[in-house]
Amino acid sequence: MSIKIIGLIILLVFLVFFAAQNAQPVAVKLLFWQIPTSAAVSIMISFIVGFLVGWLVCIVGRKEKVG
């Protein structure tokens, strides 16, 4: 197993434990909207969005080096 996969698994386990311990309700405010949700959902969505942005930046960087 690759060291990157092991690191990702450890990070995901840490994230699940962290999110599960922060399950209280929160209100997420963005401009004119206010969305009531649990902190765990907010944490997971933030992680997924950050992961996708990092992945896209990596993909774009590779294409610029090749092209």
N, C-alpha and C positions, 0 to 999 in steps of 0.2 A: 504494500500500500504506500502511496506517495505521501511525503511529509505534508504537502499542501492539503490533501484530503483529510489526514489526521488532524491537522490544525483547524480545518473547517468544521469537522465533527465536534471537536472540543469547544469551539466557539458557539456552535449551534446548541450544544447541551447547556453551556453557560447562559445563553440567551433565553432558553426555555425556562430554566430555573429562576432567572432574574425576572422574567415576565410573569411567571406564576406567583411569585411573592409580591408582585405589585398589581393586584387585581382590583384595587379600589376604583370607583368611577371618577372620571375626569371630564372636563369640558374642553374640547379642542376648538380654538378660535382662529379663523382665517378670514381676514377682511370683514365681510358682513355676515359670515356664517358662524354658527356655533353648533358643534356636533358633540352630543354627550356619548361617551364611549368608556371602556375600561382602559386603565393604563397599560395592561398587557397587550391589548390590540394596538394601541398607539406605538408601543415599543416595537412590536413585530412589523408594523407597516413602515416605521422609520428605518428599521434594519433592511427590509426588502428594497425600499426605495434607494437607500445608500448603496446597497450591493449592486443594484441595477445600474446606477449612475457610474460607479467604479468600473463595472464590467464594460459599459459602453465606452468610457474613456479609454480603457485598455484596448478595445477592438479598434477604435478610431486611430489610436496611436500606432498600432501595428500596421494598419492600412497606409498611413502616411509614410512610415519607414520603408515599406515595400514599394509603394507607388511613387 
